[in-house]
Amino acid sequence: MRTLTRPRPAPWSVSRRATGPTIRELGPGEAGPLAQVFAGMSDTSRRLRYLVGTPRLTASMIRLLTDVGHARHRAWVAEVDGEAVGIVRYARPSADAAEAEVAVEVVDGYHGRGVGRALVAVAREAALAAGITALVWTARPENQAVRRLLGGQGASVRVVDGLVEGVTPLLPLAA
C-alpha cells in the first residue's frame, strides 16, 4: 500500500492543464472569473448552484466567494481562451477540519463537456493533500449533474428539507 504524505497546499498561482480547459487556482479577491461564470449561467443554473433564485451576486457574496487561497477556503477556475467557464471550491469550518463543503458551477455553454468533472478532480486532489477526508455537498433533487459528480464513490446521501445532502469520502487513488 502506498503511503500518502500530506504536503502543504500549493500557492494559488499554480496552474494545471486539464483535458480541454486550463485549470488554475483562483487568487484571493479575484472577482473577474466569478463574474464571468455567473454571467454565463442561466437563471435555472444559478438556482441549482445557489439553491435559490440568485439574479445577481451581492458585494458580500463576492467578498465571501473570493476570500480564498488559505487552508479553509480554496477555489479553482477553468478557462478556455482566457474566459472563465467554471469554478469549483471547497470550504471547511476550520483550517484542520476533516470535512469540507464543495460546490461547482459551469457556464451553460460548457455543460456536458467534462469541465465539472475536471474541476472536481482538481479539488478532490487538493483536498486529499490538505488532509480532508470527506467532501460535503448539498444539491436540489433535480440537479442530476452534481449528484453524478459528487454522489458516487461511496457517498452517503439523505434528503433534508427538500434538498439532497451528501458526504463523499475521499480515498487515495490506487497507485
C-alpha positions in Angstrom: 0.0 0.0 0.0 1.3 3.4 -0.9 1.9 5.9 2.0 0.5 9.3 1.3 2.3 12.3 2.6 0.2 15.5 3.2 2.1 18.3 1.5 1.2 21.9 2.3 -1.3 23.4 -0.2 0.4 24.8 -3.3 0.4 28.6 -3.7 -2.6 30.0 -5.5 -0.6 30.8 -8.7 0.0 27.1 -9.6 -1.7 26.1 -12.8 -2.8 22.8 -14.1 -3.8 21.8 -17.7 -6.8 19.5 -17.8 -8.3 17.9 -20.9 -9.9 21.0 -22.6 -9.7 24.0 -20.3 -6.8 25.3 -18.3 -7.5 25.0 -14.6 -5.8 27.3 -12.2 -6.3 28.3 -8.6 -8.4 31.4 -8.1 -6.5 34.1 -6.4 -7.6 36.0 -3.2 -10.1 38.7 -4.1 -10.1 37.7 -7.8 -13.7 38.5 -8.7 -13.4 38.7 -12.5 -13.7 34.9 -13.2 -16.5 34.6 -10.7 -18.4 37.4 -12.5 -17.7 35.7 -15.9 -19.0 32.3 -14.8 -22.1 33.8 -13.1 -22.9 35.8 -16.2 -22.7 32.6 -18.3 -25.2 30.8 -16.2 -29.0 30.8 -16.8 -31.5 31.5 -14.1 -32.0 27.7 -13.8 -28.3 27.0 -13.4 -28.0 29.8 -10.8 -30.9 28.3 -8.8 -29.3 24.8 -9.0 -25.9 26.2 -7.8 -27.1 28.6 -5.1 -30.2 26.6 -4.2 -32.4 29.7 -4.5 -33.0 32.2 -7.3 -29.9 34.4 -7.4 -30.3 37.2 -10.1 -27.0 38.9 -9.1 -24.1 38.5 -6.8 -24.1 41.0 -3.9 -20.9 42.7 -2.7 -21.0 40.5 0.5 -21.4 37.3 -1.6 -18.4 38.4 -3.8 -16.3 39.0 -0.8 -17.2 35.6 0.7 -16.6 33.7 -2.6 -13.3 35.4 -3.3 -11.9 35.0 0.2 -9.7 32.1 -1.0 -6.2 30.9 -1.1 -5.8 29.7 2.5 -6.3 26.4 4.3 -10.0 27.0 5.0 -11.2 28.0 1.5 -9.7 27.3 -1.9 -11.1 27.6 -5.4 -10.1 26.8 -8.9 -11.2 28.3 -12.2 -11.5 26.6 -15.6 -10.6 28.8 -18.5 -10.9 28.5 -22.3 -9.1 31.1 -24.4 -8.8 33.3 -21.3 -12.5 33.2 -20.5 -13.7 31.6 -17.2 -16.1 28.7 -17.9 -16.3 27.0 -14.5 -15.3 27.3 -10.8 -15.1 24.7 -8.0 -14.3 25.4 -4.4 -14.1 23.8 -1.1 -14.6 25.5 2.3 -14.2 24.0 5.7 -15.1 25.4 9.1 -11.5 25.4 10.4 -8.1 25.0 8.8 -7.8 21.5 10.2 -11.3 20.2 9.8 -11.6 16.8 8.2 -14.6 17.6 6.1 -15.1 20.4 3.6 -18.1 21.6 1.7 -17.7 21.6 -2.0 -19.5 23.5 -4.8 -19.1 23.6 -8.6 -20.6 25.8 -11.3 -20.1 25.7 -15.0 -21.4 28.2 -17.6 -24.3 26.8 -19.6 -22.4 26.7 -22.9 -19.9 24.2 -21.4 -22.4 21.8 -19.7 -21.7 18.2 -20.7 -18.1 18.8 -21.9 -16.3 17.4 -18.8 -15.5 20.8 -17.3 -17.2 20.0 -14.0 -15.6 16.6 -13.8 -12.1 18.1 -14.4 -12.7 20.8 -11.8 -13.9 18.3 -9.2 -10.9 16.1 -9.8 -8.6 19.0 -9.1 -10.5 20.0 -5.9 -10.5 16.4 -4.8 -6.7 16.0 -5.3 -6.0 19.2 -3.4 -8.4 18.3 -0.6 -6.7 15.0 -0.1 -3.3 16.7 0.0 -4.7 19.1 2.6 -5.8 16.2 4.9 -9.5 16.5 4.1 -11.2 13.1 4.3 -14.7 13.8 3.0 -16.5 16.3 0.7 -19.9 17.5 1.9 -22.3 18.8 -0.6 -25.9 20.0 -0.9 -28.0 19.9 -4.1 -31.5 20.4 -5.3 -33.0 17.0 -6.1 -33.2 17.9 -9.8 -29.5 18.7 -10.0 -28.5 15.4 -11.6 -25.2 16.7 -12.8 -23.9 17.4 -9.2 -25.4 14.2 -7.9 -23.4 12.3 -10.6 -20.2 14.3 -10.0 -20.2 14.0 -6.2 -22.7 11.3 -5.3 -20.5 8.3 -6.3 -17.5 6.8 -4.6 -19.5 5.5 -1.5 -21.3 8.7 -0.7 -23.9 8.7 2.0 -27.0 10.7 0.8 -30.1 11.9 2.6 -32.9 14.3 1.9 -33.3 17.2 4.4 -35.8 20.0 3.9 -36.3 19.1 0.3 -32.5 19.2 -0.5 -30.1 16.3 -1.1 -27.2 16.4 1.3 -24.3 14.1 0.7 -21.0 13.2 2.2 -18.4 11.7 -0.2 -15.4 10.1 1.5 -12.1 10.9 -0.1 -9.9 7.8 -0.5 -6.5 7.9 -2.1 -6.4 6.9 -5.7 -4.9 3.5 -6.3 -1.2 3.6 -7.2 
